[in-house]
Amino acid sequence: MSDISKLESDLLAAIAAAKDEAALEAIRVSALGKKGSVSELLKTLGGMSPDARKAQGPIINALRDTVAEAIATKKAALADAALDARLATERVDVTLPIRPVPQGTIHPVSQVLDEVTAIFADLGFAIAEGPDIEFDDYNFTKLNIPPDHPARQMHDTFYMAKQKDGSSHVLRTHTSPVQVRTMLKQKPPIRIISPGRTYRVDSDATHSPMFHQYEGLVVDEGSTLANLKWVLEEFYKAFFEVDSVELRARPSFFPFTEPSVEWDLRCDRSVPGKITFGTGNDWLELAGSGMVNPRVLDMCGIDSTKYQGFAFGGGLDRLAMLKYGIPDIRPFFESDLRWLRHYGFSAFDLPTLDGGLSR
């Protein structure tokens, strides 16, 4: 038997005797590795005469292919054997009762936030966000709220310690600073909605020191109060899932808008404990709004002689209370599991305009 035939016989015997993949890999390296026995034979072809290379080349290459094929076959067999062994030891008793599934729910405020953003996204509004701890300048000054305005007083605002550079910070009292930040970095046209947490020193059945607001801003060359009214009508129709709504405008005052308007929505309260929107003889205040004060535009670097805009806002917590019949705002933040199970939403109840906003 030639040396090559003996080498082939020895390697095939070793491959067949390999007990696991680690032993098989050691054989592969010793035969086909960079310094393996078969690889060393292949290296000798370069020093042979053409006639010898022509005779020995096919034999050595056939040896390499035979060994490689044997290793691949053995590896597949070892893998099958390992799987069979694992399946033989693993059992699942399908008759056992399932483990209890956690009954977590989506908070009503989170659900309403998703509903509001879905509606305004459909109306072409982008979602804008900002920090909860805000510059006094963004929260008040650039919104045309002077230093002596009552909204700046300690009884209404949570003030933070002054910074080393002397700047003042507050827990934002509204999400309007997000509008300021947007106008400072983005040129018109602007169409954003800014939902988020806000903070004021107030607490009772309908007020919380931490609550949630949504505010909208549109800045363009041709924005009007008629555009504002249409946006709010479309929003309330979609949110309360009614075919039509009727809004009533009342003049008001906000430092950052001029003129300022508050909107009441026609409703029916004839059934105790229930409010129906789009019909009836009652009215419910729902939103404050107005045309953006030209001073605010100028302070944010926007030419008020060319552009005008409108802004509006309301409470997300209040919308949740009205739509889902929640009488008191305080349990919103008490983490009572019984309350959350009653008013919460399934994680699969994703609000969409075509599939329905609420369950």
C-alpha positions as a Python dict, from the first residue, in 0.01 Angstrom:
ca = {
    (1, 'M'): (0, 0, 0),
    (2, 'S'): (141, 341, -96),
    (3, 'D'): (195, 611, 162),
    (4, 'I'): (-99, 811, 22),
    (5, 'S'): (-334, 512, 39),
    (6, 'K'): (-226, 440, 398),
    (7, 'L'): (-274, 806, 494),
    (8, 'E'): (-622, 800, 344),
    (9, 'S'): (-711, 480, 526),
    (10, 'D'): (-583, 613, 860),
    (11, 'L'): (-766, 944, 825),
    (12, 'L'): (-1096, 783, 729),
    (13, 'A'): (-1067, 543, 1022),
    (14, 'A'): (-997, 832, 1260),
    (15, 'I'): (-1294, 1027, 1120),
    (16, 'A'): (-1526, 729, 1162),
    (17, 'A'): (-1407, 683, 1523),
    (18, 'A'): (-1457, 1050, 1624),
    (19, 'K'): (-1697, 1066, 1919),
    (20, 'D'): (-1787, 1435, 1905),
    (21, 'E'): (-1743, 1751, 1700),
    (22, 'A'): (-1439, 1862, 1900),
    (23, 'A'): (-1252, 1538, 1811),
    (24, 'L'): (-1362, 1571, 1451),
    (25, 'E'): (-1235, 1928, 1434),
    (26, 'A'): (-895, 1814, 1566),
    (27, 'I'): (-875, 1557, 1284),
    (28, 'R'): (-971, 1821, 1027),
    (29, 'V'): (-695, 2054, 1144),
    (30, 'S'): (-435, 1773, 1149),
    (31, 'A'): (-526, 1675, 791),
    (32, 'L'): (-650, 1986, 610),
    (33, 'G'): (-514, 2266, 824),
    (34, 'K'): (-233, 2492, 710),
    (35, 'K'): (26, 2241, 835),
    (36, 'G'): (-191, 1930, 805),
    (37, 'S'): (-72, 1606, 650),
    (38, 'V'): (-278, 1646, 332),
    (39, 'S'): (-185, 2012, 300),
    (40, 'E'): (185, 1922, 325),
    (41, 'L'): (142, 1675, 38),
    (42, 'L'): (-22, 1947, -173),
    (43, 'K'): (278, 2172, -110),
    (44, 'T'): (512, 1911, -264),
    (45, 'L'): (344, 1946, -604),
    (46, 'G'): (529, 2270, -667),
    (47, 'G'): (869, 2099, -657),
    (48, 'M'): (779, 1809, -886),
    (49, 'S'): (856, 1778, -1253),
    (50, 'P'): (561, 1835, -1489),
    (51, 'D'): (520, 1465, -1552),
    (52, 'A'): (530, 1378, -1182),
    (53, 'R'): (292, 1663, -1100),
    (54, 'K'): (55, 1539, -1368),
    (55, 'A'): (56, 1191, -1213),
    (56, 'Q'): (48, 1283, -843),
    (57, 'G'): (-174, 1594, -860),
    (58, 'P'): (-505, 1411, -917),
    (59, 'I'): (-422, 1153, -648),
    (60, 'I'): (-344, 1411, -379),
    (61, 'N'): (-641, 1631, -472),
    (62, 'A'): (-869, 1327, -463),
    (63, 'L'): (-733, 1249, -116),
    (64, 'R'): (-815, 1603, 0),
    (65, 'D'): (-1170, 1585, -143),
    (66, 'T'): (-1232, 1241, 7),
    (67, 'V'): (-1118, 1349, 352),
    (68, 'A'): (-1321, 1675, 337),
    (69, 'E'): (-1635, 1487, 230),
    (70, 'A'): (-1590, 1228, 503),
    (71, 'I'): (-1551, 1503, 765),
    (72, 'A'): (-1867, 1683, 644),
    (73, 'T'): (-2068, 1358, 648),
    (74, 'K'): (-1945, 1270, 997),
    (75, 'K'): (-2021, 1621, 1124),
    (76, 'A'): (-2380, 1600, 998),
    (77, 'A'): (-2418, 1257, 1161),
    (78, 'L'): (-2284, 1386, 1494),
    (79, 'A'): (-2526, 1684, 1479),
    (80, 'D'): (-2821, 1454, 1413),
    (81, 'A'): (-2717, 1229, 1701),
    (82, 'A'): (-2688, 1527, 1936),
    (83, 'L'): (-3035, 1648, 1836),
    (84, 'D'): (-3183, 1303, 1888),
    (85, 'A'): (-3023, 1284, 2232),
    (86, 'R'): (-3161, 1625, 2326),
    (87, 'L'): (-3510, 1541, 2205),
    (88, 'A'): (-3498, 1215, 2401),
    (89, 'T'): (-3432, 1403, 2727),
    (90, 'E'): (-3666, 1702, 2678),
    (91, 'R'): (-4036, 1663, 2743),
    (92, 'V'): (-4329, 1907, 2745),
    (93, 'D'): (-4649, 1808, 2919),
    (94, 'V'): (-4916, 1990, 2719),
    (95, 'T'): (-5180, 1889, 2975),
    (96, 'L'): (-5028, 2113, 3244),
    (97, 'P'): (-5216, 2441, 3313),
    (98, 'I'): (-5054, 2751, 3164),
    (99, 'R'): (-4879, 3000, 3384),
    (100, 'P'): (-5085, 3312, 3459),
    (101, 'V'): (-5028, 3589, 3205),
    (102, 'P'): (-4950, 3932, 3355),
    (103, 'Q'): (-5255, 4155, 3318),
    (104, 'G'): (-5082, 4486, 3255),
    (105, 'T'): (-5282, 4765, 3091),
    (106, 'I'): (-5218, 5090, 2908),
    (107, 'H'): (-5288, 5398, 3123),
    (108, 'P'): (-5580, 5612, 2999),
    (109, 'V'): (-5351, 5914, 2960),
    (110, 'S'): (-5108, 5713, 2747),
    (111, 'Q'): (-5401, 5587, 2538),
    (112, 'V'): (-5538, 5940, 2488),
    (113, 'L'): (-5189, 6068, 2403),
    (114, 'D'): (-5166, 5807, 2128),
    (115, 'E'): (-5515, 5897, 2005),
    (116, 'V'): (-5434, 6270, 1992),
    (117, 'T'): (-5105, 6222, 1810),
    (118, 'A'): (-5269, 5984, 1560),
    (119, 'I'): (-5534, 6244, 1475),
    (120, 'F'): (-5295, 6536, 1438),
    (121, 'A'): (-5048, 6327, 1240),
    (122, 'D'): (-5331, 6261, 994),
    (123, 'L'): (-5388, 6639, 979),
    (124, 'G'): (-5024, 6693, 883),
    (125, 'F'): (-4878, 6793, 1220),
    (126, 'A'): (-4531, 6681, 1332),
    (127, 'I'): (-4471, 6577, 1694),
    (128, 'A'): (-4232, 6806, 1885),
    (129, 'E'): (-4090, 6748, 2233),
    (130, 'G'): (-3887, 6943, 2487),
    (131, 'P'): (-3744, 6915, 2841),
    (132, 'D'): (-3960, 6923, 3154),
    (133, 'I'): (-3709, 7155, 3326),
    (134, 'E'): (-3717, 7468, 3113),
    (135, 'F'): (-3544, 7805, 3088),
    (136, 'D'): (-3743, 8086, 3247),
    (137, 'D'): (-3679, 8274, 2923),
    (138, 'Y'): (-3849, 8006, 2709),
    (139, 'N'): (-4131, 7938, 2955),
    (140, 'F'): (-4222, 8303, 3008),
    (141, 'T'): (-4023, 8584, 2847),
    (142, 'K'): (-4028, 8470, 2484),
    (143, 'L'): (-4399, 8398, 2522),
    (144, 'N'): (-4463, 8765, 2603),
    (145, 'I'): (-4518, 8700, 2975),
    (146, 'P'): (-4356, 8996, 3156),
    (147, 'P'): (-4174, 8968, 3492),
    (148, 'D'): (-4472, 9109, 3686),
    (149, 'H'): (-4727, 8868, 3534),
    (150, 'P'): (-4921, 8662, 3794),
    (151, 'A'): (-4829, 8338, 3615),
    (152, 'R'): (-4468, 8390, 3728),
    (153, 'Q'): (-4556, 8401, 4095),
    (154, 'M'): (-4436, 8132, 4334),
    (155, 'H'): (-4793, 8020, 4412),
    (156, 'D'): (-4834, 7904, 4051),
    (157, 'T'): (-4487, 7796, 3937),
    (158, 'F'): (-4227, 7547, 4059),
    (159, 'Y'): (-3894, 7733, 4048),
    (160, 'M'): (-3559, 7554, 4044),
    (161, 'A'): (-3238, 7678, 4207),
    (162, 'K'): (-3058, 7940, 4000),
    (163, 'Q'): (-2770, 7822, 3786),
    (164, 'K'): (-2409, 7938, 3829),
    (165, 'D'): (-2448, 8171, 3533),
    (166, 'G'): (-2750, 8335, 3697),
    (167, 'S'): (-3009, 8183, 3463),
    (168, 'S'): (-3342, 8071, 3607),
    (169, 'H'): (-3510, 7736, 3547),
    (170, 'V'): (-3864, 7621, 3616),
    (171, 'L'): (-4070, 7308, 3584),
    (172, 'R'): (-4251, 7406, 3266),
    (173, 'T'): (-4603, 7533, 3335),
    (174, 'H'): (-4720, 7449, 2979),
    (175, 'T'): (-4572, 7288, 2668),
    (176, 'S'): (-4555, 7625, 2490),
    (177, 'P'): (-4173, 7639, 2538),
    (178, 'V'): (-4159, 7357, 2284),
    (179, 'Q'): (-4316, 7598, 2036),
    (180, 'V'): (-4049, 7855, 2121),
    (181, 'R'): (-3772, 7600, 2069),
    (182, 'T'): (-3924, 7497, 1737),
    (183, 'M'): (-3953, 7854, 1608),
    (184, 'L'): (-3595, 7932, 1714),
    (185, 'K'): (-3451, 7645, 1509),
    (186, 'Q'): (-3703, 7602, 1226),
    (187, 'K'): (-3827, 7851, 969),
    (188, 'P'): (-4189, 7860, 851),
    (189, 'P'): (-4399, 7687, 742),
    (190, 'I'): (-4437, 7522, 1085),
    (191, 'R'): (-4708, 7273, 1184),
    (192, 'I'): (-4642, 7093, 1513),
    (193, 'I'): (-4821, 6936, 1806),
    (194, 'S'): (-4639, 6924, 2143),
    (195, 'P'): (-4789, 6686, 2402),
    (196, 'G'): (-4623, 6626, 2738),
    (197, 'R'): (-4608, 6669, 3115),
    (198, 'T'): (-4654, 7011, 3274),
    (199, 'Y'): (-4641, 7136, 3635),
    (200, 'R'): (-4831, 7391, 3841),
    (201, 'V'): (-4892, 7442, 4213),
    (202, 'D'): (-5251, 7317, 4215),
    (203, 'S'): (-5426, 7006, 4346),
    (204, 'D'): (-5795, 6906, 4376),
    (205, 'A'): (-6042, 6666, 4212),
    (206, 'T'): (-5992, 6825, 3868),
    (207, 'H'): (-5636, 6960, 3902),
    (208, 'S'): (-5300, 6794, 3968),
    (209, 'P'): (-4956, 6951, 4032),
    (210, 'M'): (-4831, 6734, 3746),
    (211, 'F'): (-5062, 6698, 3448),
    (212, 'H'): (-5052, 6651, 3072),
    (213, 'Q'): (-5117, 6900, 2794),
    (214, 'Y'): (-5121, 6904, 2417),
    (215, 'E'): (-5050, 7227, 2228),
    (216, 'G'): (-5050, 7294, 1858),
    (217, 'L'): (-4874, 7559, 1654),
    (218, 'V'): (-4910, 7660, 1289),
    (219, 'V'): (-4700, 7941, 1139),
    (220, 'D'): (-4735, 8030, 772),
    (221, 'E'): (-4802, 8325, 548),
    (222, 'G'): (-5177, 8274, 528),
    (223, 'S'): (-5284, 8128, 865),
    (224, 'T'): (-5623, 8252, 990),
    (225, 'L'): (-5873, 8198, 1271),
    (226, 'A'): (-6088, 8011, 1019),
    (227, 'N'): (-5803, 7759, 972),
    (228, 'L'): (-5777, 7727, 1351),
    (229, 'K'): (-6151, 7659, 1388),
    (230, 'W'): (-6141, 7394, 1114),
    (231, 'V'): (-5846, 7213, 1275),
    (232, 'L'): (-6021, 7201, 1613),
    (233, 'E'): (-6349, 7083, 1458),
    (234, 'E'): (-6174, 6801, 1274),
    (235, 'F'): (-5983, 6705, 1587),
    (236, 'Y'): (-6289, 6690, 1815),
    (237, 'K'): (-6494, 6497, 1558),
    (238, 'A'): (-6220, 6235, 1532),
    (239, 'F'): (-6141, 6222, 1904),
    (240, 'F'): (-6498, 6192, 2034),
    (241, 'E'): (-6586, 5975, 1732),
    (242, 'V'): (-6894, 6173, 1626),
    (243, 'D'): (-7009, 6283, 1281),
    (244, 'S'): (-7025, 6654, 1356),
    (245, 'V'): (-6946, 6906, 1629),
    (246, 'E'): (-7037, 7265, 1695),
    (247, 'L'): (-6787, 7508, 1844),
    (248, 'R'): (-6865, 7840, 2012),
    (249, 'A'): (-6592, 8103, 2035),
    (250, 'R'): (-6549, 8336, 2333),
    (251, 'P'): (-6296, 8622, 2345),
    (252, 'S'): (-6025, 8569, 2605),
    (253, 'F'): (-5673, 8681, 2691),
    (254, 'F'): (-5341, 8497, 2671),
    (255, 'P'): (-5014, 8694, 2661),
    (256, 'F'): (-4878, 8487, 2372),
    (257, 'T'): (-5180, 8520, 2139),
    (258, 'E'): (-5364, 8821, 1995),
    (259, 'P'): (-5657, 8793, 1949),
    (260, 'S'): (-5719, 8512, 2199),
    (261, 'V'): (-6017, 8277, 2180),
    (262, 'E'): (-6157, 8006, 2406),
    (263, 'W'): (-6372, 7736, 2250),
    (264, 'D'): (-6681, 7567, 2391),
    (265, 'L'): (-6815, 7242, 2244),
    (266, 'R'): (-7188, 7176, 2219),
    (267, 'C'): (-7290, 6879, 2433),
    (268, 'D'): (-7581, 6706, 2603),
    (269, 'R'): (-7582, 6657, 2982),
    (270, 'S'): (-7945, 6551, 3020),
    (271, 'V'): (-7842, 6202, 3139),
    (272, 'P'): (-7679, 6223, 3485),
    (273, 'G'): (-7312, 6130, 3478),
    (274, 'K'): (-7294, 6122, 3098),
    (275, 'I'): (-7185, 6379, 2838),
    (276, 'T'): (-7268, 6338, 2470),
    (277, 'F'): (-7088, 6561, 2220),
    (278, 'G'): (-7221, 6692, 1891),
    (279, 'T'): (-7577, 6741, 2017),
    (280, 'G'): (-7776, 6896, 2305),
    (281, 'N'): (-7820, 7243, 2453),
    (282, 'D'): (-7518, 7261, 2685),
    (283, 'W'): (-7167, 7387, 2624),
    (284, 'L'): (-6834, 7264, 2763),
    (285, 'E'): (-6511, 7465, 2759),
    (286, 'L'): (-6237, 7258, 2597),
    (287, 'A'): (-5956, 7466, 2447),
    (288, 'G'): (-5773, 7796, 2461),
    (289, 'S'): (-5625, 7936, 2144),
    (290, 'G'): (-5556, 8244, 1934),
    (291, 'M'): (-5339, 8400, 1670),
    (292, 'V'): (-4972, 8402, 1773),
    (293, 'N'): (-4879, 8742, 1912),
    (294, 'P'): (-4644, 8922, 1667),
    (295, 'R'): (-4409, 8997, 1960),
    (296, 'V'): (-4365, 8622, 2015),
    (297, 'L'): (-4282, 8570, 1647),
    (298, 'D'): (-4027, 8854, 1652),
    (299, 'M'): (-3861, 8729, 1974),
    (300, 'C'): (-3826, 8386, 1811),
    (301, 'G'): (-3661, 8528, 1498),
    (302, 'I'): (-3963, 8507, 1265),
    (303, 'D'): (-4066, 8810, 1057),
    (304, 'S'): (-4413, 8904, 1189),
    (305, 'T'): (-4475, 9129, 889),
    (306, 'K'): (-4456, 8826, 660),
    (307, 'Y'): (-4578, 8536, 873),
    (308, 'Q'): (-4866, 8482, 1111),
    (309, 'G'): (-4979, 8177, 1297),
    (310, 'F'): (-5223, 8026, 1541),
    (311, 'A'): (-5178, 7821, 1856),
    (312, 'F'): (-5413, 7610, 2064),
    (313, 'G'): (-5400, 7377, 2358),
    (314, 'G'): (-5586, 7170, 2613),
    (315, 'G'): (-5547, 6905, 2880),
    (316, 'L'): (-5490, 6540, 2794),
    (317, 'D'): (-5603, 6431, 3141),
    (318, 'R'): (-5928, 6622, 3098),
    (319, 'L'): (-5989, 6468, 2757),
    (320, 'A'): (-5940, 6123, 2912),
    (321, 'M'): (-6187, 6206, 3190),
    (322, 'L'): (-6450, 6332, 2945),
    (323, 'K'): (-6420, 6052, 2691),
    (324, 'Y'): (-6393, 5757, 2929),
    (325, 'G'): (-6613, 5880, 3216),
    (326, 'I'): (-6342, 5920, 3481),
    (327, 'P'): (-6475, 6149, 3758),
    (328, 'D'): (-6156, 6235, 3950),
    (329, 'I'): (-5808, 6322, 3821),
    (330, 'R'): (-5622, 6220, 4137),
    (331, 'P'): (-5638, 5839, 4081),
    (332, 'F'): (-5455, 5898, 3750),
    (333, 'F'): (-5132, 5919, 3950),
    (334, 'E'): (-5195, 5681, 4242),
    (335, 'S'): (-5092, 5353, 4069),
    (336, 'D'): (-5394, 5167, 4206),
    (337, 'L'): (-5399, 4836, 4015),
    (338, 'R'): (-5775, 4801, 4056),
    (339, 'W'): (-5829, 5142, 3898),
    (340, 'L'): (-5582, 5063, 3619),
    (341, 'R'): (-5754, 4731, 3543),
    (342, 'H'): (-6091, 4906, 3525),
    (343, 'Y'): (-5992, 5208, 3312),
    (344, 'G'): (-5682, 5068, 3141),
    (345, 'F'): (-5650, 4952, 2781),
    (346, 'S'): (-5506, 4639, 2627),
    (347, 'A'): (-5158, 4679, 2482),
    (348, 'F'): (-5310, 4558, 2152),
    (349, 'D'): (-5566, 4842, 2139),
    (350, 'L'): (-5350, 5066, 1921),
    (351, 'P'): (-5553, 5373, 1817),
    (352, 'T'): (-5587, 5425, 1442),
    (353, 'L'): (-5825, 5644, 1246),
    (354, 'D'): (-5934, 5364, 1016),
    (355, 'G'): (-5960, 5093, 1284),
    (356, 'G'): (-6114, 5306, 1556),
    (357, 'L'): (-5947, 5518, 1823),
    (358, 'S'): (-6096, 5355, 2131),
    (359, 'R'): (-6206, 5005, 2225),
}
